[in-house]
Amino acid sequence: MPFVEGPARPILFGAFAMGLILALVAGPVGEAVEAAAQIEVGRERLARARAASARPPMPIPLAGSSEEELLAVFRARLESLAGTRAAVVERADLEADPDRPTLPRLRASIRGTAEGLHGLLQALETEAAFIAFEEAELGIERAADRETGRPTVMRASLTARGVLIPPPAPGAAP
């Protein structure tokens, strides 16, 4: 291939030099653009982490290391909340679930005023230890009586899930 002579030679040389400069600059510019994108992703993750740390902690679930302990914790939780409200825990039992052995059903029957049961149910769902209800049935046990001033007495039948924490394996570090 013959060399270009004449007035086109400096133009061709300039175009070649510009191409070489662009090739040398394109690598670092591309890396800078990629780094900027990674920084933006990092900032978004940091913002999400800050938002998550600012939220109140999730309440711990109702848990025990045995069925008896889990039932005792459940009953104590119900009675402590019922004691500060117009409600009474009539019964609380545990029902094993063969499909989910570490998540047995906890059943309770509570009697009280509408206001007392409302406050108790709200506390059970929002305060630690967290209780995940599967079923709740509310019914009227005795209607209000205006003449004597008696309030309506209601009954709540609740079914919730507890967590059985398996014992540590022998030789496992605590």
Helices and strands as residue ranges (DSSP letters): H 8-54, E 63-64, H 67-83, E 87-95, E 105-113, H 114-126, E 132-142, E 153-161, E 163-164
